[in-house]
Amino acid sequence: MSNPPANGMHAFSRDTTAIVDEVLEYARRRALYQDVPLDKPLRPRDLQRLAGNSITADGIGARRAAGLFENVLAPSCISTDHPGYLSFIPSAPSKASIAFDVVVSASSVYGGSWMEGAGAVFAENEVLTWLASEFGLPATAGGVFMQGGTIGNLSALVTARTRARRRRAEAGLPNPARWVVVCSAEAHSSIASAADVMDVDVVKAVAGADGRLRGDSVQAALDEHGDAVFAVVATGGTTNFGIVDDIASIAAVTQERDVWLHVDGAYGLAAMLVPSMREVFEGVQHADSLIVDPHKWLFAPFDACALLYRDPAGALAAHTQHAEYLDTLTETPDWNPSDLGIQLTRRARGLPLWFSLATHGTEVYRSAISYGIDLARRIADEIESRDGFSLVRDPQLSVVVFRREGWTLDDYNAWSDRLLEDQVAFVVPSSHAGEPVARFAIISPLTTFEMLTAILDTM
Ligand SMILES: *Cc1c(COP(=O)(O)O)cnc(C)c1O
């Protein structure tokens, strides 16, 4: 049994300096790795044997616990910042943003309210204001950094439904039997998940042969479902292909019908920071809400989603939590981030991006994103030129989907397993219209053309 803490010392005060040094030294080494190991998952029973039983009555000490993480647990996690990580959407946080994430943890900032976190919230809002102006939203736009795109999409759709309900009530109309959100079949799975949580229906408007949703198709869905539709979701870069919907024609319809337009740009909207790509996103400036994930293509660590509203007041009505113990916070005109989405206590998760942007400036971001787009085009040309390879679609952003003629799903899986086993790359197959395909998602500025051609050579 441990002794009770002595006067003036609390229960955790033993060895504080040594513990903090141990951890920060490892964090420093990991952040500065030159060649990040790719690594791969171990089976549960191997982890149990190598790292089980770490929770004991008296503790195993910082050295052993940190050693367990560095030598067993971390190598059993695939490094999403490895330049050969090309699956799903990779992560490539800048060193500045990684380092500052440690500061955010060390600073015990409560990011939910202005009263407690004013300085942090101010800095986050600087970033949100910059993003809003890049996307063409008015100066009155504002928002909040949420945990991820899934929660960002849900929060925006809840705000949209709150507005629709209020309008019905003001007009003396009953709510529809079922509320409806319209999106394309290519929309991210989180839209269906949000609809499920909200208990509303999803109507998938038909996208064109090129995968892009257009206004005429949204118009047809609105004709059919009338004012049961509380929001239309356009995707600014689908996850599987990087397809950007025809947002301008969709916005023309939502404006005419006065329906909420939400743009899900979790992955792709970052590309709008590249001047030559702006026209691809034409229409975003009409969005009532939008999201972009800094942990995807804005080089910030997990996890962060920037959620922006054209008019943040509507979000307050939907999300402000009321309780006696919160009155001090809610009965003020302060800018409280917790009132803009589904969360109360909040990590100031926009600060790593703020610090990195403030440090490097915005131009570095534009060129790092541009690099990924150019690399995707180069490797797409290379794929087209190889016998036995073909593109499924021309890349619009930084995702390249292609097939190896004659390969079955088993062939793709065996190839993918081998690349991970050999610690070359992490490239899981995807599928399109029932056909198994290979897919490169490029985010990291450290991913090179030579790496990608070497991977093609293994097929
Ligand atoms: C990744 C993604 C999401 C979900 O974001 P999370 O941060 O993973 O929750 C939503 N929409 C699109 C288009 C995405 O690519």
The ligand as a Tripos MOL2 file, in Angstrom:
@<TRIPOS>MOLECULE
LIG
   15    15     1     0     0
SMALL
NO_CHARGES

@<TRIPOS>ATOM
      1 C1        -12.9170   11.7290  -43.9700 C.3       1 LIG1
      2 C2        -14.1880   12.2610  -44.4410 C.ar      1 LIG1
      3 C3        -15.2460   12.4830  -43.5450 C.ar      1 LIG1
      4 C4        -15.1890   12.0500  -42.1110 C.3       1 LIG1
      5 O1        -14.2300   12.7560  -41.3970 O.3       1 LIG1
      6 P1        -13.6280   12.1670  -40.0420 P.3       1 LIG1
      7 O2        -12.6870   13.2450  -39.6270 O.co2     1 LIG1
      8 O3        -12.9250   10.8830  -40.4220 O.co2     1 LIG1
      9 O4        -14.7360   11.9380  -39.0920 O.co2     1 LIG1
     10 C5        -16.3990   13.0680  -44.0330 C.ar      1 LIG1
     11 N1        -16.5000   13.4210  -45.3230 N.ar      1 LIG1
     12 C6        -15.5090   13.2180  -46.2180 C.ar      1 LIG1
     13 C7        -15.6990   13.6330  -47.6300 C.3       1 LIG1
     14 C8        -14.3110   12.6200  -45.7980 C.ar      1 LIG1
     15 O5        -13.3290   12.4140  -46.6910 O.3       1 LIG1
@<TRIPOS>BOND
     1     1     2 1
     2     2     3 ar
     3     2    14 ar
     4     3     4 1
     5     3    10 ar
     6     4     5 1
     7     5     6 1
     8     6     7 2
     9     6     8 1
    10     6     9 1
    11    10    11 ar
    12    11    12 ar
    13    12    13 1
    14    12    14 ar
    15    14    15 1
@<TRIPOS>SUBSTRUCTURE
     1 LIG1         1 GROUP 0 **** ****
